[in-house]
């Protein structure tokens, strides 16, 4: 007995709602905006489900739709988008790679994550938080896999640097071997 498109969509796409909502919350900043983005994502996915190839990675396909929708809505909101020079943003991180201190708070990690330029934040979010493979993240971001790996590396370094600075503000020093010490 052949399954209907609705049944196929329910089986393939709907299990990913929570993961998409979690990612959308990080992208949008508010729960309401995230819910709108996920709703728009699933609406677009349903409309183009006839183009989805069964047996391929539905999760990566949905992330690609969501990131495209998010990008489109941001573009619509502002005709002059915020631009970041990726080379300049990563230069500071390339000069020094301190170990991450172990006495940091979740708020510190969140602040370091939120301070990342969007291209780096998206790579860290998709790979480190959501657990996508490099290939899945590259497909979702519509970027070469090397670009995703580079952005992920720079994003991690920027976060590590921000967390070391945060620890220093609390009087926690980090030696070259990564041992914590009080100053």
DODOZA-154563 format. One record per atom (N, C-alpha, C, O): x negated, y negated, z negated; residue in one letter. Coordinates in steps of 0.1 Angstrom, whole numbers, plus 5000, padded with zeros to 4 digits. Each point is the difference from the previous one (the first is absolute). Example, Ala and Ser with C-alpha at 12.3 -4.5 7.8 and 13.67 -1.06 7.14 Angstrom:
486850574922A;500949885000A;499149885000A;499050004993A;501449895014S;499149895000S;500849894992S;499549894999S;
END
This chain:
499250125000X;500849885000X;499149875000X;499149994991X;501149935018X;499249885002X;500449904989X;501249984997X;497849954998X;500249904989X;500349875007X;499549975011X;501349954982X;500349875006X;498849904997X;499250034992X;500849865015X;499049904998X;500049954986X;498949974994X;502350015000X;500149964986X;499450094991X;499249964990X;501050175012X;499450104991X;498450005001X;499350014990X;500349985022X;498550005003X;499449874993X;499050014994X;501749885008X;499549884994X;500050014985X;499049964993X;502050095001X;500150024986X;498950094995X;499349974990X;500450145017X;499050094995X;498649945002X;499150034992X;500649905019X;498749955003X;499649874993X;499049994995X;502049925006X;499649864995X;500449974986X;499249944993X;501950115002X;500549954987X;499250044988X;500049934990X;499250185011X;499150034989X;498949904997X;499450004989X;500449915020X;499049904999X;500549864995X;499249914999X;502050084997X;500649884995X;499249944989X;499649885000X;500150204989X;499449954988X;498649955003X;499649894995X;499650185013X;498749965003X;500049875008X;499249914998X;501750085012X;500149875007X;500449894991X;499549895002X;501450134989X;500549904991X;498949954991X;499849884997X;499350214999X;498949974991X;499049915008X;499549904995X;500250145017X;499149925009X;500649875003X;499349895000X;502050115003X;500749875004X;500049904988X;499949885002X;500250184986X;500049914988X;498649934999X;500049884996X;499050195007X;498649945000X;499949905011X;499349894998X;501350145013X;499949905012X;500749884998X;499649895003X;501750124991X;500949895000X;499949924986X;500349885000X;499450194990X;499949934987X;501350014992X;499949994987X;501250025019X;501350014992X;500750135004X;499950045011X;500850014980X;500850125002X;501149985011X;500250085009X;500449804991X;501149985009X;499449995015X;500650065009X;498349874992X;499449995013X;499550145005X;500150035012X;499450054979X;499550135003X;501250095005X;499850075009X;501349924984X;501250085003X;500449965014X;500450085008X;499649794995X;500449955013X;499150055011X;500450055011X;498349954986X;499050055010X;500250155002X;499950055012X;500350034978X;500250145002X;501350035007X;500150095009X;500949834988X;501350025007X;499849975015X;500550075009X;498849824994X;499749975014X;499150115007X;500350035012X;498850024980X;499250115006X;500850125004X;499850055010X;501149994981X;500850125003X;501049975011X;500450095007X;500149794994X;500949965010X;499350015014X;500550065009X;498249894991X;499250015013X;499750145003X;500050045011X;499750044978X;499650145002X;501250085006X;499850085009X;501449894986X;501250075005X;500349965014X;500350095008X;499549784995X;500249965014X;499150065010X;500350035012X;498550004983X;499050055010X;499650154997X;499050055004X;501950024988X;499750134996X;500050105012X;499350105000X;501349865011X;500050085012X;498650015006X;499750095008X;499449814988X;498650005005X;499150074991X;498850035004X;501650004984X;499250084990X;499850145005X;500950075004X;497849974996X;499750145004X;500150094988X;499149994991X;501850115008X;500150094989X;498650084999X;499450035010X;500249994978X;498850064997X;498849914998X;498950044996X;501349835007X;499049904998X;500249944986X;500950044993X;498249875003X;500049954986X;501049894999X;499849885004X;501350154990X;501149904999X;499649894990X;500449895002X;498950154988X;499649904990X;499249895006X;500349884998X;498750155010X;499149905007X;500949925009X;499849885002X;501150195005X;500949935010X;500849894992X;500249895005X;500450154984X;500849904992X;499149894995X;500549885000X;498350154995X;499149894996X;499749905011X;499949884998X;499950185014X;499749915011X;501249915003X;499849885003X;501450174997X;501249925002X;500149904989X;500349885002X;499550164985X;500149904989X;499049895001X;500349884998X;498450155005X;499049905002X;500349915011X;499749884999X;500850175012X;500449925011X;501149904996X;500049895003X;501050174990X;501249914996X;499549894990X;500549895001X;498650154990X;499549904990X;499249895008X;500249884997X;499050175012X;499249905008X;500949915008X;499849885000X;501350175006X;500949925008X;500749904991X;500249895004X;500350154984X;500749914992X;499149894994X;500449894999X;498350144998X;499149904996X;499749905012X;499949884997X;500050175015X;499849925011X;501249915003X;499849885003X;501450174994X;501249925002X;500049894989X;500549895003X;499150144985X;500049904989X;499149895002X;500349884996X;498650145011X;499049905001X;499450005014X;499550115004X;500549785002X;499350005014X;498549994999X;499350035009X;500249934979X;498649994998X;499650104989X;500049974989X;499750155015X;499750114991X;498749974993X;499149945005X;500850114982X;498849994993X;498950095006X;500350115003X;498549835000X;499050075006X;498850024991X;499649914993X;499850215007X;498950034992X;498850045009X;500250095009X;498749854990X;498850055007X;499550124993X;499449994989X;500850135017X;499650124993X;498650014997X;499650064990X;499549895019X;498650004997X;499649914988X;499250044992X;501449855008X;499749914988X;500650054987X;499349994990X;501950075011X;500650054988X;499250124994X;499950014988X;499550075021X;499350114995X;498549984997X;499350084994X;500249805010X;498649974998X;499550014986X;499050054996X;501849894995X;499750004985X;499950144995X;499150044992X;501850055013X;500050144995X;498850085006X;499550094993X;500049875018X;498950075006X;498749974993X;499050085001X;500949814992X;498749964994X;499750074987X;498950024997X;502250024996X;499850064987X;501150114997X;501149975002X;498450144994X;501050114998X;499850054985X;499450114998X;501249824993X;499950054986X;500950114997X;501150025007X;498650074983X;501050104997X;501249944993X;499949894994X;501250185007X;501249954994X;500050034985X;499850114996X;500549794996X;500150034985X;501250094997X;500950005007X;498950074981X;501150084997X;501049944989X;500950074996X;498949815001X;500949944990X;500849885007X;499849894996X;501050155013X;500849905007X;501550044998X;500350124997X;500549795005X;501550024998X;500650025014X;499549965010X;501750094989X;500850025013X;500349865006X;500049985012X;500249924979X;500249865005X;498849955008X;500149935010X;498750114985X;498849955007X;499950075013X;499649935010X;500750204991X;499950075013X;501149945009X;499749985012X;501549994983X;501049945009X;499649875005X;500249965012X;499249954979X;499649875004X;498950015011X;500049925009X;499050174989X;499050025010X;500650055013X;499549965011X;501450134988X;500750055013X;500749895007X;499949985012X;500949944980X;500849895006X;499149895006X;500449935009X;498450064986X;499149895005X;499350045013X;499449925007X;500750214997X;499450045013X;500749945012X;501249985000X;498049995010X;500649955012X;500950115006X;499750124998X;501449855008X;501050105004X;499450115008X;500550124998X;498649875012X;499650115007X;499350114991X;500250125002X;499049834988X;499450094991X;501050064990X;499950124997X;501049804999X;501150054990X;500850115007X;500350104993X;500149885019X;500850105007X;499250135001X;500650114998X;498149895006X;499250125001X;499950074986X;500250125000X;499549804990X;499950064986X;501450064996X;500150114995X;501049825008X;501350044996X;500450135007X;500450104994X;499349915019X;500450125007X;499250124997X;500550114999X;498249875000X;499150124998X;499950034985X;500250124996X;499449794996X;499850034985X;501250014992X;500150084991X;500949845012X;501350004992X;501050115005X;500550084993X;499749915020X;501050095006X;499550135005X;500850095003X;497949924998X;499450135003X;500050045015X;499950125003X;500349785006X;499950035014X;498650045004X;499049954993X;500850135016X;498750035006X;499549885008X;500849915003X;497950085000X;499649895008X;500750005013X;500449895005X;499850225001X;500850015013X;501449954999X;500549925008X;500250124981X;501449954998X;500049854998X;500949935005X;498250024987X;499949864997X;499749925013X;500649905003X;498550165005X;499749935013X;501250005009X;500249905007X;500550214993X;501350005009X;501049904994X;500649935008X;499550064979X;501049914994X;499649865003X;500949915002X;497850064997X;499649865002X;499749975015X;499749885003X;500450225005X;499749985014X;498749945002X;499849915008X;499250154985X;498649965001X;499150125002X;500450114996X;498449875009X;499150115001X;499650064986X;500049924990X;499750205009X;499750074987X;498849934994X;499949994988X;499149975020X;498849934995X;500349874993X;499449964990X;501649975016X;500449874994X;500750034987X;499749924990X;501150185009X;500650034987X;499050044990X;500149954988X;498950135016X;498950044990X;499249884996X;499749994988X;500149925021X;499249884996X;500849914991X;499549954990X;501850035013X;500849924991X;500250064986X;500049934990X;500150205010X;500150074987X;498849984992X;500049984988X;498850045018X;498749984994X;499949864994X;499649984988X;500749925020X;499949864996X;501049974989X;499749934990X;501550125011X;501049984990X;499650064987X;500249934989X;499350195011X;499550064988X;498949924993X;499949984988X;499249985021X;498849924994X;500549874994X;499549964989X;501449975018X;500649874994X;500750034987X;499849924991X;500950185008X;500750044988X;499050034989X;500149954988X;498950135015X;498950034990X;499449874995X;499749994988X;499949925021X;499449884996X;500949914991X;499649954990X;501750055014X;500949924992X;500250064986X;500149934990X;499950205009X;500150074987X;498849984991X;500150004988X;498750005018X;498849974993X;500049864994X;499749984989X;500849935019X;500149864995X;501049994989X;499849934990X;501350155011X;501150004990X;499450054987X;500249954989X;499050165012X;499450064988X;499049914994X;499949994987X;499449935021X;499049914994X;500749894993X;499549954990X;501750015014X;500849904993X;500450044986X;500249924991X;499950215007X;500350064987X;498850044992X;500150054989X;498749915017X;498850034993X;499550145001X;499150044993X;501450035018X;499550135002X;499049995012X;500449965011X;498450094986X;499050005011X;499950145006X;500350104994X;499249905018X;499850135007X;498550005004X;499649925008X;499750194988X;498650015004X;499950055014X;501050045006X;497849974999X;499850055014X;500450155001X;500450055010X;499550024978X;500450145001X;501450024997X;500550125001X;500349784997X;501450014998X;500550024986X;501150034997X;497949964993X;500450014986X;500649874995X;499549895003X;501550134989X;500749884994X;499249954988X;499450094992X;500549785006X;499349954988X;500749874996X;500549935008X;499550054979X;500649884994X;498949895000X;498850034997X;501649855006X;499049895000X;500349914989X;499349904998X;
END
